[in-house]
Amino acid sequence: MSKTKQEIYDVLIVGCGAAGSYGALQFSPDVKVLMLSKYSLTTSNSNLAQGGVAAVLSFEDDSYEMHINDTMIAGHHANNIEAVETLVHEGPGDVRKLMEYGITFDRKPNGELDKTMEGGHSRRRIVHHKDTTGAEIVRGLLAEIQTRPNIEVAENATLCSLARVNSGFRADLLIDGEAHSVFCSYCILASGGIGRIYRYTTNPKTATGDGIRIAYELGASIKNLSYIQFHPTAFNSQDGEQFLISESVRGEGAYLLNNNKERFMDRYDKRLELAPRDIVSKAIILESRRTGSDNFYLDISYKPAEYLLNRFPGIAEGCLKYGVDITKDLIPIFPCQHYLMGGIEVDIDSRTTVPRLYAAGECSNTGVHGKNRLASNSLLEALVFSRHAAEDIMRCMKAGYPGVSAHPYHRDITGAPMPGNIKSEIQSIMQRAYFVFADESAVRTGLKQLENILKRLKGSKYAVTTEYCEALSMATCAYIVLKEVDEQ
Ligand SMILES: Cc1cc2nc3c(=O)[nH]c(=O)nc-3n(C[C@H](O)[C@H](O)[C@H](O)COP(=O)(O)OP(=O)(O)OC[C@H]3O[C@@H](n4cnc5c(N)ncnc54)[C@H](O)[C@@H]3O)c2cc1C
């Protein structure tokens, strides 16, 4: 954000991941947009996406009906069919738009897109950029944003809270730790998921559920927050840091092995290694109870080394840091939190239940994923529904809805430092209460502990820092998750 920053914006977008950045690009040049990124511009779930984007881009052996069907099966038919149809029918257009922005996907020697397969897909329909698809998408979107004078980007800028004012919102921010307030007529929350409420997650430090907490504070409806996806195959390092071993490794033929180095998926699902994620995660936990061991492996070492290093360079490099050579060794894996299907309830135009407040991407609940996301459908959802938000806002602006006006406002962010262990307390509660399977008594205990944490966070006069805002978001989201689990 420049020093001479404008204090009134037409649209505030909270997040610079796929949803925030793609959404910003859909506004016409006369719409003043401010985008926020809590940390660096590339710290986001989007930047870590490996596998790719699912879309029906050709019809020789694929169809919209097949993609819809696969999405519904993975989601246990708890999906919102209108949202699924919108996703599948409109998504290919958005993927083509990415290519127009200069984002590249791998191609075969004959120039055709080189599509891959992942669990739950009945066809090869996932376009990818090696195994670093998200980084390529974020790179391309941010480069395009730099060419748009109507979009201002603020890094190290945390949205702490939103207040409703006349025709819009006052957004209370911390930019490089200092208090700022800006006014906006419309706000799109594109703030990503809640992975960090768990100790074991593939998500980066941004994923603390801030947007969901802020929407909840404004009275927005939050839906299906307990629909959490646990990815079956995160690298199981000794130091506790997790990183994803993409589903496409199984898609390209990797075997899943137990402690005895035996394939075991035939005990749990006839689709074997290519069963949807929730089924594979549950199978691993059940198999670990059966064998009494948490040691599990992926084996793709039987494929040619040159092919593996070209197809999975990011994964190969990540594993090698831990001394595992994917061309020769078994890859140690275990499930971990990966994705949030539920979130801030939105309609097909990404409107929340609060006027002028929109949500898109992982923080939203469009209903597209049902109870379980089909692999590579989430980047697509971020694109399609952030565009819908932008289109709806522009419709409102064209219809002459009044814009927000600013008023002087002073915030006191001083206070005592928050104790350092609150985030890890929340993570321990969630690991015990609801990790792949729910533990009824730990859910009840967890709810009481979270109530206490929330009382402490709200009742003590702690300094308002990003750390404090994140702890508040984590405790709020964890509480909503367990409440939902308890009521099921
Ligand atoms: C390791 C990994 C691999 C994945 N692979 C795939 C894949 O292959 N295909 C696929 O479809 N999906 C994949 N996913 C899921 C997908 O990446 C995400 O669902 C999607 O990118 C979410 O995009 P988003 O824009 O909603 O959120 P994010 O990309 O997470 O962006 C969130 C943004 O919000 C900002 N933010 C958060 N809180 C605040 C705040 N308080 N103030 C200001 N800014 C804030 C962050 O700084 C960030 O810029 C993967 C996810 C992970 C973690």
The ligand as an ORCA input file, in Angstrom:
! r2SCAN-3c Opt
* xyz 0 1
  C      -0.438    -28.392     -0.074
  C      -1.718    -28.125     -0.801
  C      -1.935    -28.654     -2.064
  C      -3.134    -28.421     -2.738
  N      -3.303    -28.901     -4.011
  C      -4.419    -28.566     -4.702
  C      -4.582    -28.938     -6.061
  O      -3.707    -29.550     -6.657
  N      -5.733    -28.588     -6.691
  C      -6.724    -27.882     -6.086
  O      -7.756    -27.588     -6.714
  N      -6.594    -27.507     -4.797
  C      -5.470    -27.806     -4.105
  N      -5.329    -27.403     -2.810
  C      -6.380    -26.577     -2.222
  C      -6.315    -25.188     -2.818
  O      -4.966    -24.808     -2.949
  C      -7.018    -24.177     -1.947
  O      -8.275    -24.612     -1.587
  C      -7.192    -22.869     -2.693
  O      -5.956    -22.482     -3.219
  C      -7.724    -21.820     -1.768
  O      -7.572    -20.568     -2.369
  P      -8.058    -19.295     -1.596
  O      -7.731    -18.158     -2.486
  O      -9.439    -19.484     -1.133
  O      -7.139    -19.253     -0.253
  P      -5.581    -19.105     -0.096
  O      -4.859    -19.434     -1.323
  O      -5.189    -19.839      1.129
  O      -5.381    -17.551      0.153
  C      -5.783    -16.945      1.347
  C      -5.320    -15.509      1.364
  O      -5.975    -14.829      2.421
  C      -5.047    -14.042      3.111
  N      -5.539    -13.822      4.474
  C      -5.963    -14.739      5.387
  N      -6.361    -14.125      6.506
  C      -6.181    -12.794      6.319
  C      -6.376    -11.652      7.122
  N      -6.860    -11.713      8.367
  N      -6.051    -10.443      6.615
  C      -5.538    -10.341      5.365
  N      -5.325    -11.381      4.546
  C      -5.656    -12.596      5.023
  C      -3.764    -14.827      3.034
  O      -2.666    -13.979      3.285
  C      -3.829    -15.330      1.605
  O      -3.351    -14.342      0.730
  C      -4.141    -27.636     -2.121
  C      -3.925    -27.116     -0.855
  C      -2.724    -27.335     -0.194
  C      -2.523    -26.754      1.167
*
